């Protein structure tokens, strides 16, 4: 799971540059899969910060009913925050296994 979280974080950071629209559709799919994975895994511990924050990310990035904010400048801070959340969760995941 750590690899999936780091991949999601990397794709989100890569999405900060100007790319074709197809990449952002792919990004939505990858981030939604990663966020749902975290929600399902963390839900065993009850509702906590991770379930809520990654649930919001799954809704925001879902490709089936997309949220259109129509401006890249609005998406850039969201992408940075999402990348940070995936990175932080990856860190806590590896720290918990020691």
C-alpha positions in Angstrom: 0.0 0.0 0.0 2.9 2.3 0.7 3.9 2.2 -3.0 0.3 3.1 -4.1 0.4 6.1 -1.7 3.8 7.3 -3.1 2.6 6.8 -6.7 -0.5 8.9 -6.0 1.6 11.6 -4.4 4.0 11.7 -7.3 1.3 11.8 -9.9 -0.4 14.7 -8.1 2.9 16.6 -8.0 3.5 15.9 -11.7 0.1 17.2 -12.4 1.1 20.7 -11.3 2.7 21.3 -14.7 0.6 22.0 -17.8 -0.3 18.6 -19.3 -3.0 17.3 -21.7 -6.5 16.7 -20.3 -6.1 13.0 -20.7 -3.5 13.0 -17.9 -5.9 14.7 -15.5 -8.6 12.1 -16.2 -6.0 9.4 -15.5 -4.9 11.3 -12.3 -8.5 11.3 -11.1 -8.7 7.5 -11.5 -5.4 6.9 -9.7 -6.1 9.3 -6.8 -9.6 7.9 -6.3 -8.4 4.4 -6.1 -5.7 5.4 -3.7 -8.1 7.4 -1.5 -10.7 4.6 -1.4 -8.0 2.1 -0.5 -7.0 4.3 2.5 -10.6 4.8 3.5 -11.3 1.0 3.5 -8.1 0.2 5.3 -8.5 2.9 8.0 -12.2 2.4 8.5 -11.4 -0.8 10.5 -10.1 1.7 13.2 -13.3 3.6 13.1 -13.9 7.1 11.7 -10.8 9.1 12.1 -8.8 11.9 10.4 -7.6 9.6 7.6 -11.1 8.3 6.8 -12.6 11.8 6.6 -9.7 13.4 4.6 -9.3 10.6 2.1 -13.1 10.3 1.8 -13.2 14.0 0.8 -10.3 13.4 -1.7 -12.2 10.4 -3.2 -15.3 12.5 -3.7 -13.3 15.5 -5.1 -11.2 13.5 -7.5 -13.8 10.9 -8.6 -14.0 10.4 -12.4 -17.6 9.3 -12.5 -19.2 12.5 -11.2 -16.3 14.9 -11.6 -16.0 18.2 -9.7 -15.2 20.9 -12.3 -13.4 23.9 -10.7 -12.6 25.2 -14.3 -9.3 26.8 -13.3 -5.9 25.2 -12.9 -5.0 27.8 -10.2 -7.8 26.4 -8.0 -6.7 22.8 -8.5 -3.0 23.5 -7.8 -3.3 24.0 -4.0 -5.7 21.1 -3.8 -3.2 18.9 -5.7 -0.4 20.0 -3.3 -2.5 19.3 -0.2 -3.6 15.9 -1.6 0.0 15.0 -2.4 1.1 16.0 1.1 -1.7 13.8 2.6 -0.6 10.8 0.6 3.0 11.4 1.5 2.2 11.8 5.2 0.0 8.8 5.3 2.8 6.8 3.6 5.2 7.9 6.3 2.9 7.0 9.1 2.2 3.6 7.4 5.9 2.7 7.3 6.4 4.1 10.8 3.7 1.9 12.2 5.2 -1.3 10.8 8.5 -0.9 12.8 
